[in-house]
Amino acid sequence: MKGVEIIREIEREEIEKLKTELKKELPEIHVGDTIKVGVKIIESGKERIQPYEGTVIAKRNGGINETITVRRVFQGVGVERVFLLHSPRLANIKIIRRGKVRRAKLYYLRDRVGKATRIKQRFDRTL
C-alpha cells in the first residue's frame, strides 16, 4: 500500500498548486440528468466548441480527477464519453433537465432501446 500512499501525497500537493485552476462555476450535476457539454475542438489551427448532449449515467468524484460519463444514441448506436470536469477542454456545461433515478450508476441503459431508456423528470431541483 506504500505506492498508493505516495500517489495520494503527490496528488494532494498538485491540488494545492492547482487550486486556482479548478473550475468553480460548474453546475451541480447528478446521475440521470440530461446535459449539454461544450467541448473545445481544434481543427487545422482553429478552435471551436462542439456540443455533446446526453444523459449522465455515471459520476466519479475524485477531487481533481472528477469525471462524468455521458451517454447518447447517435444514428441508432449508443455512444458514451467520459469527461474530466476540471479539464481545460470543457468549455461549458448546461443542464437541460433533471432526472429522477434511484441508482448511482445507470449502466442498465446500455441494454435498453427506444422508449425503455426514458428517465422521469425531477422537479424539486432547479436547473
Backbone as CSV, one residue per row, in Angstrom:
resi,resn,N_x,N_y,N_z,CA_x,CA_y,CA_z,C_x,C_y,C_z
1,MET,0.812,-1.205,0.000,0.000,0.000,0.000,0.855,1.268,0.000
2,LYS,2.151,1.121,0.056,3.023,2.292,0.075,2.898,3.100,-1.212
3,GLY,2.757,2.410,-2.348,2.639,3.091,-3.633,1.407,3.967,-3.703
4,VAL,0.294,3.481,-3.172,-0.958,4.243,-3.177,-0.812,5.494,-2.319
5,GLU,-0.168,5.352,-1.174,0.032,6.495,-0.280,0.913,7.556,-0.940
6,ILE,1.918,7.138,-1.664,2.803,8.077,-2.358,2.029,8.835,-3.432
7,ILE,1.200,8.112,-4.184,0.404,8.747,-5.239,-0.552,9.765,-4.635
8,ARG,-1.218,9.413,-3.549,-2.167,10.339,-2.905,-1.456,11.590,-2.389
9,GLU,-0.249,11.417,-1.861,0.513,12.568,-1.361,0.883,13.507,-2.512
10,ILE,1.304,12.936,-3.640,1.642,13.746,-4.815,0.404,14.468,-5.330
11,GLU,-0.732,13.769,-5.376,-1.976,14.389,-5.823,-2.366,15.548,-4.910
12,ARG,-2.215,15.360,-3.592,-2.551,16.424,-2.650,-1.703,17.663,-2.908
13,GLU,-0.418,17.457,-3.152,0.473,18.586,-3.437,0.072,19.283,-4.733
14,GLU,-0.263,18.498,-5.762,-0.658,19.074,-7.053,-1.973,19.843,-6.939
15,ILE,-2.914,19.321,-6.158,-4.192,20.006,-5.979,-3.979,21.349,-5.301
16,GLU,-3.075,21.399,-4.327,-2.789,22.661,-3.660,-2.214,23.681,-4.646
17,LYS,-1.364,23.203,-5.563,-0.783,24.093,-6.569,-1.840,24.562,-7.556
18,LEU,-2.767,23.659,-7.921,-3.740,23.946,-8.979,-5.080,24.452,-8.470
19,LYS,-5.177,24.810,-7.192,-6.460,25.279,-6.631,-7.051,26.397,-7.474
20,THR,-6.213,27.262,-8.014,-6.723,28.378,-8.806,-7.254,27.897,-10.151
21,GLU,-6.759,26.763,-10.658,-7.176,26.277,-11.962,-8.411,25.386,-11.907
22,LEU,-8.814,24.920,-10.720,-10.022,24.112,-10.617,-11.222,24.978,-10.956
23,LYS,-12.139,24.420,-11.724,-13.317,25.181,-12.127,-14.270,25.326,-10.950
24,LYS,-14.689,26.555,-10.726,-15.583,26.836,-9.611,-17.016,27.059,-10.070
25,GLU,-17.214,27.356,-11.355,-18.536,27.684,-11.856,-19.280,26.475,-12.422
26,LEU,-18.880,25.274,-12.030,-19.562,24.070,-12.507,-20.935,23.941,-11.854
27,PRO,-21.959,23.568,-12.624,-23.274,23.342,-12.024,-23.282,22.042,-11.221
28,GLU,-24.280,21.881,-10.387,-24.403,20.653,-9.601,-24.997,19.572,-10.499
29,ILE,-24.197,18.583,-10.838,-24.591,17.532,-11.777,-24.904,16.267,-10.993
30,HIS,-26.014,15.631,-11.339,-26.408,14.384,-10.714,-26.578,13.318,-11.798
31,VAL,-26.489,12.068,-11.396,-26.722,10.959,-12.321,-28.187,11.004,-12.729
32,GLY,-28.451,10.829,-14.022,-29.808,10.866,-14.542,-30.139,12.177,-15.227
33,ASP,-29.312,13.207,-15.026,-29.563,14.499,-15.657,-29.233,14.438,-17.137
34,THR,-29.974,15.214,-17.922,-29.642,15.393,-19.328,-28.888,16.702,-19.430
35,ILE,-27.680,16.637,-19.962,-26.833,17.830,-20.000,-26.300,18.059,-21.406
36,LYS,-25.857,19.288,-21.641,-25.192,19.634,-22.897,-23.798,20.124,-22.531
37,VAL,-22.803,19.410,-23.012,-21.406,19.719,-22.705,-20.778,20.375,-23.926
38,GLY,-20.163,21.520,-23.735,-19.438,22.176,-24.812,-17.978,21.758,-24.759
39,VAL,-17.528,21.071,-25.810,-16.165,20.549,-25.854,-15.356,21.360,-26.857
40,LYS,-14.193,21.846,-26.425,-13.322,22.601,-27.323,-12.610,21.633,-28.250
41,ILE,-12.710,21.907,-29.547,-12.068,21.060,-30.555,-11.189,21.954,-31.425
42,ILE,-9.970,21.505,-31.669,-9.042,22.259,-32.506,-8.890,21.514,-33.828
43,GLU,-9.285,22.187,-34.917,-9.162,21.608,-36.255,-8.397,22.586,-37.134
44,SER,-7.334,22.140,-37.693,-6.479,22.923,-38.601,-6.183,24.317,-38.044
45,GLY,-5.805,24.352,-36.765,-5.408,25.612,-36.158,-6.550,26.459,-35.627
46,LYS,-7.788,26.104,-35.965,-8.933,26.874,-35.478,-9.584,26.132,-34.314
47,GLU,-10.098,26.892,-33.382,-10.746,26.304,-32.222,-12.243,26.580,-32.281
48,ARG,-13.037,25.550,-32.018,-14.485,25.718,-31.980,-15.035,24.896,-30.824
49,ILE,-16.283,25.184,-30.455,-16.930,24.459,-29.371,-18.010,23.567,-29.962
50,GLN,-17.875,22.265,-29.722,-18.833,21.291,-30.234,-19.722,20.820,-29.083
51,PRO,-21.050,20.955,-29.232,-21.942,20.493,-28.158,-22.105,18.975,-28.179
52,TYR,-22.194,18.386,-27.006,-22.432,16.957,-26.861,-23.533,16.814,-25.818
53,GLU,-24.718,16.377,-26.255,-25.868,16.289,-25.369,-26.200,14.838,-25.082
54,GLY,-26.431,14.533,-23.812,-26.773,13.172,-23.433,-27.130,13.077,-21.963
55,THR,-27.329,11.840,-21.511,-27.707,11.562,-20.133,-26.485,11.152,-19.333
56,VAL,-26.368,11.678,-18.138,-25.266,11.306,-17.238,-25.597,9.931,-16.661
57,ILE,-24.775,8.923,-16.979,-25.037,7.576,-16.464,-24.102,7.205,-15.326
58,ALA,-23.029,7.967,-15.130,-22.102,7.673,-14.034,-21.370,8.944,-13.652
59,LYS,-21.025,9.008,-12.385,-20.256,10.136,-11.873,-19.206,9.583,-10.924
60,ARG,-17.992,10.075,-11.055,-16.907,9.620,-10.188,-16.277,10.834,-9.535
61,ASN,-16.373,10.920,-8.235,-15.777,12.032,-7.508,-14.347,11.675,-7.158
62,GLY,-13.449,12.602,-7.388,-12.065,12.327,-7.058,-11.242,13.584,-7.015
63,GLY,-11.842,14.678,-6.537,-11.098,15.928,-6.471,-10.792,16.445,-7.858
64,ILE,-9.534,16.486,-8.198,-9.132,16.993,-9.499,-9.472,15.994,-10.613
65,ASN,-9.635,14.720,-10.255,-9.938,13.683,-11.243,-11.425,13.389,-11.346
66,GLU,-12.281,14.337,-11.017,-13.723,14.127,-11.049,-14.191,13.976,-12.497
67,THR,-14.937,12.892,-12.764,-15.395,12.632,-14.127,-16.890,12.339,-14.154
68,ILE,-17.483,12.541,-15.338,-18.853,12.116,-15.592,-18.857,11.339,-16.901
69,THR,-19.736,10.341,-16.982,-19.913,9.579,-18.206,-21.259,9.966,-18.793
70,VAL,-21.240,10.435,-20.043,-22.454,10.911,-20.712,-22.751,9.975,-21.873
71,ARG,-24.020,9.538,-21.952,-24.443,8.599,-22.994,-25.501,9.241,-23.868
72,ARG,-25.370,9.023,-25.165,-26.389,9.452,-26.115,-26.505,8.409,-27.200
73,VAL,-27.611,8.421,-27.909,-27.808,7.496,-29.020,-27.690,8.317,-30.297
74,PHE,-26.733,7.956,-31.136,-26.490,8.669,-32.387,-26.629,7.690,-33.534
75,GLN,-27.598,7.906,-34.419,-27.894,7.054,-35.571,-28.069,5.601,-35.159
76,GLY,-28.784,5.402,-34.058,-29.103,4.053,-33.602,-28.000,3.354,-32.834
77,VAL,-26.881,4.035,-32.612,-25.760,3.440,-31.899,-25.525,4.244,-30.620
78,GLY,-25.410,3.545,-29.494,-25.137,4.217,-28.227,-23.688,4.657,-28.160
79,VAL,-23.471,5.930,-27.810,-22.123,6.487,-27.716,-21.946,7.043,-26.308
80,GLU,-20.870,6.647,-25.646,-20.579,7.141,-24.304,-19.244,7.865,-24.319
81,ARG,-19.219,8.998,-23.618,-17.968,9.735,-23.480,-17.740,10.043,-22.015
82,VAL,-16.504,9.963,-21.602,-16.129,10.284,-20.234,-15.463,11.657,-20.264
83,PHE,-15.983,12.577,-19.457,-15.454,13.936,-19.411,-14.796,14.186,-18.071
84,LEU,-13.593,14.717,-18.116,-12.882,15.157,-16.923,-13.381,16.574,-16.634
85,LEU,-14.051,16.771,-15.503,-14.760,18.025,-15.246,-13.847,19.242,-15.158
86,HIS,-12.634,19.078,-14.667,-11.742,20.219,-14.492,-10.771,20.371,-15.664
87,SER,-11.076,19.720,-16.779,-10.227,19.789,-17.951,-10.382,21.133,-18.663
88,PRO,-9.306,21.660,-19.224,-9.432,22.899,-19.997,-10.174,22.688,-21.326
89,ARG,-10.365,21.461,-21.758,-11.108,21.188,-22.991,-12.613,21.343,-22.829
90,LEU,-13.089,21.353,-21.595,-14.507,21.552,-21.338,-14.787,23.046,-21.300
91,ALA,-15.585,23.520,-22.262,-15.892,24.946,-22.315,-17.022,25.290,-21.348
92,ASN,-18.112,24.524,-21.400,-19.242,24.806,-20.527,-20.102,23.556,-20.375
93,ILE,-20.942,23.580,-19.336,-21.895,22.510,-19.095,-23.229,23.158,-18.780
94,LYS,-24.262,22.745,-19.528,-25.598,23.285,-19.299,-26.531,22.128,-19.006
95,ILE,-27.318,22.250,-17.944,-28.260,21.200,-17.583,-29.563,21.453,-18.323
96,ILE,-30.000,20.459,-19.103,-31.228,20.570,-19.885,-32.431,20.176,-19.028
97,ARG,-32.349,19.006,-18.389,-33.416,18.559,-17.492,-32.848,17.663,-16.411
98,ARG,-33.517,17.652,-15.273,-33.115,16.823,-14.141,-33.805,15.477,-14.232
99,GLY,-33.081,14.431,-13.885,-33.641,13.090,-13.937,-33.893,12.530,-12.551
100,LYS,-34.959,11.751,-12.423,-35.318,11.135,-11.149,-34.912,9.669,-11.219
101,VAL,-33.815,9.322,-10.578,-33.303,7.949,-10.599,-33.026,7.496,-9.178
102,ARG,-32.917,6.185,-9.001,-32.689,5.633,-7.669,-31.389,4.842,-7.597
103,ARG,-30.530,5.036,-8.559,-29.255,4.328,-8.584,-28.122,5.308,-8.792
104,ALA,-26.933,4.900,-8.407,-25.760,5.741,-8.577,-25.164,5.597,-9.974
105,LYS,-25.334,4.439,-10.583,-24.829,4.187,-11.927,-25.968,3.640,-12.780
106,LEU,-26.121,4.156,-13.986,-27.226,3.765,-14.856,-26.734,2.911,-16.027
107,TYR,-25.881,1.949,-15.725,-25.330,1.116,-16.787,-26.389,0.234,-17.435
108,TYR,-27.517,0.039,-16.771,-28.571,-0.790,-17.349,-29.177,-0.147,-18.596
109,LEU,-28.962,1.148,-18.809,-29.484,1.813,-20.002,-28.791,1.321,-21.271
110,ARG,-27.627,0.715,-21.132,-26.900,0.208,-22.294,-27.672,-0.906,-22.989
111,ASP,-28.432,-1.681,-22.228,-29.157,-2.821,-22.790,-30.546,-2.445,-23.297
112,ARG,-30.958,-1.201,-23.102,-32.309,-0.800,-23.467,-32.309,0.049,-24.729
113,VAL,-33.465,0.016,-25.428,-33.586,0.714,-26.703,-34.877,1.520,-26.700
114,GLY,-34.861,2.681,-27.319,-36.073,3.454,-27.551,-36.697,4.012,-26.288
115,LYS,-38.024,3.785,-26.157,-38.765,4.362,-25.040,-38.354,3.780,-23.694
116,ALA,-37.738,2.618,-23.698,-37.310,1.985,-22.440,-36.171,2.757,-21.772
117,THR,-35.530,3.661,-22.499,-34.412,4.409,-21.935,-34.857,5.722,-21.300
118,ARG,-36.150,5.988,-21.302,-36.631,7.249,-20.733,-36.430,7.288,-19.220
119,ILE,-36.149,8.483,-18.727,-35.975,8.711,-17.289,-36.985,9.779,-16.883
120,LYS,-37.673,9.541,-15.763,-38.649,10.519,-15.281,-37.958,11.828,-14.941
121,GLN,-38.697,12.910,-15.119,-38.138,14.225,-14.823,-38.319,14.556,-13.350
122,ARG,-37.346,15.256,-12.827,-37.373,15.641,-11.424,-37.597,17.154,-11.342
123,PHE,-38.535,17.582,-10.502,-38.882,18.989,-10.444,-38.446,19.666,-9.154
124,ASP,-37.907,18.930,-8.203,-37.552,19.542,-6.921,-36.168,20.176,-6.918
125,ARG,-35.386,19.966,-7.961,-34.081,20.604,-8.082,-34.157,21.653,-9.191
126,THR,-33.491,22.766,-8.997,-33.507,23.815,-10.009,-32.457,23.538,-11.067
127,LEU,-32.685,24.098,-12.258,-31.712,23.943,-13.336,-30.627,24.902,-13.116
